Amino acid sequence: MTISSEHPFATPEGERNPVRRLRGRVGATVSLWTAGAGPQRVGLTVSSYLVADGDPARVLALVHPDADLLEGLDETGSAVLQLLEWRHRDLAEAFAGLFPAPGGPFRMAQWEQTDWGPRLVGAGAWAGVRLDRPGTGPRADAGGSARAVGRPVGWSVLVEGVIEHVVIGQEEAPLVHRRGRYQRPPR
């Protein structure tokens, strides 16, 4: 048996989307967005996001239109954005749906309920976000269902919100996602 260093389901080189390849080279610290409480908790790892300083400070994220997180954001109108570290890579994979998590990914770590949703205990940096609800009623997303949070942008839904609370703690080794893989930061 031979183990290849390439992803077995990767799109062949000549068929890869050049825009996705460009985006993959940008790289970002992986964030985990969570919303809800109790059994209604949802979460998703997000690498396509932007934090904008200002008065008020804002955050924008691109989320897959079929993600359960969008329904949770619709219901609560808030989220916790936490930045993950290298030690959280299995948790990141579980929230992305790529790593087995018997009982769900929330069973893989300790959580504290905040005013914005569940927060990963020990996350070095996190923010409580109040989401924008564009217009005055539900909007149709790319899949045609009603949605009050976000609007279609390309293959994603753009979620925007105001940062209401920020905690910055000790950072050991940020979990960086670049070119489809997690990368260990240089020491």
Salt bridges, closest charged atoms under 4 A:
GLU13 OE1 - ARG16 NH1 3.04
GLU13 OE2 - ARG21 NH2 2.93
ASP74 OD2 - ARG147 NE 3.64
GLU85 OE2 - ARG87 NH2 3.97
GLU112 OE1 - ARG119 NH2 3.27
ASP132 OD2 - ARG58 NH2 2.15
ASP141 OD2 - ARG147 NH1 2.23
GLU164 OE1 - ARG130 NH2 3.30
